[in-house]
């Protein structure tokens, strides 16, 4: 018998990193918070007034039924019908004290201590608290960052074990703003059905879409009805975070199990809040639309500021929620330690963000930024972030300066390139040799992208468009250095754990000698800040085509060195193999660019039309920010040069 005392639960349980950041930030004078997911708006007056009337009438003095006010459950059932869902308000809807209480009660109802819960990652940080309360073990499954963080269904399938009982995810996703594809969602439901798993979906951001398509929920799949519990909330949609009211809906057997744990925890949701929720459902539609329009405006502003930071951050465009989840590039100190980076930002420039590692292992090297705050907070927050990354005074916009006046961000020792763990000289030589051998064995058309601004956006747009007619593969994430470029060519990830590092030489050799490339087109990023960078990267792979993105960014850059490197790599190709952003003053001044017949201009995309030297196209795609617009022009031009059918391009441009 083991008489050793176990660690008490209170010592195992940790405060959510989001709340920990807010607590730390609250102690900092003149702080700007872009951290916790609180919308800036007030609860609509009509909603408040409706609740006040019920309080004055004495209707809020006593508990409601544990399942919630009958009137509220009926209103919820009516709102669900507008989504094509039919749920019995008496037996299939449960009003909760916010969505996280409903999630916790569901977790307790359908798991036992020691069971495993699958979390597609990055995943909302506070789920860990619910999993811990239930005594379960979280198992992260990485989302596909290069595909806007969509599901990797095969990886989820591989992550299921005999102990797996439940899959939990947020849709649209917090922190990434992802809209999971209908195709992948259906595949996911089928896998869970085969393994008899409960699916718990958190859809608190379903009302904040910035694209013209209806929300698709797994609950809309008829055969999945008996295996899904969906948690919703009034907090975000109606600016009611302080009221603490939400609901879950599922079939009657599942709700009957959940309600017992709900009753044990809270008895019932706060009754005044329940009446406010009724008011929100009856009168809040117009306010919800106002909020959505304003959030989209703030999102677009946030993207414009991230475009200015593109040399240190790479982002995926959020199509929903009010969060963006930029990846921090490795030239930034603490890029591989987002917790330390977030607190260093708070300490030095008094801006609160959430470290990406809070959302699971694949969230590392990211920060979550809430653009649901006041516009003035966004403006001030981004001014301070520019101060942090570029050592500029806050609220001071960059001036045009000559290269000799610029300051340079220099990669820290051990932080250069994509991989601190594989950046030694011997390792770099092995990677370069392996990638050259791999390309010799697997000849593919190589499209290179170089410059400072928007390389990754161009790459992703090209992969999507050229992928219509060609087997196409892009560089991993923003891997574009002496280490990252060969890793991208070989399709290998940077080894991080001890076991991965030990086995990596064998894996590298196997890929170089026997790896098979299915792609006809490889789209690679070339990160150049000097002539030496260009020489090194050309020794790894000479592109067949080269796209030169924007160079003009901020006065911390050594433009003279950057331009010398770009001109060197451009000179390795014939002028007709160059595509260049002509509206960038540094790019347009380069001699190879002046000889190129493919100089691109921003005015080629205007008023819903995209024009090239060959065609005019109607463009219905959502375009946010200068980088996205330039990426679209470059991708369409490149597609034409590779003889992509015009009909395929037109289809792509309609989104």
Secondary structure, 3 states (H helix, E strand, C coil): CCCCCCCCHHHHCCCCHHHHHHHHHHCCCCCEECCCCCCCCCCCHHHHHHHHHHHHCCCCCCCCCCCCCHHHHHHHHHHHHCCCCCCCCCCCEEEECCHHHHHHHHHHHHCCCCCEEEEEECCCCCHHHHHHHCCCEEEEEECEHHHCCECCHHHHHHHCCCCEEEEEEECCCCCCCCCCCHHHHHHHHHHHHHCCCEEEEECCCCCCECCCCCCCCHHHCHHHHHHEEEEEECCCCCCCCCCCCEEEECCHHHHHHHHHHHHHHHCCCCHHHHHHHHHHHHHCHHHHHHHHHHHHHHHHHHHHHHHHCCCCEECCCCCECCEECCEECCCCCCCCCHHHHHHHHHHHHCEECEEHHHHCHHHCCEEEEECCCCHHHHHHHHHHHHHHHHCCCCCCCCCCCCHHHCCCCCCCCCCCCCCHHHCCHHHHHHHHHHHHHHHHHCCCEEEEEECCECHHHHHHHHHHHHCCCCCEEECCCCCCCCCHHHHHHHCCCCCCCHHHHHHHHHHHHHHHHHCCCCCCEEEEEECCCCHHHHHHHHHHCCCCEEEECECCCCCCCCHHHHHHHHHHHHCCCCHHHEEEECCCHHHHCCHHHHHCCCEECHHHEECCEEECCCCEEECCCCCCCHHHHHHHHHHHHHHHHCCCCHHHHHHHHCC
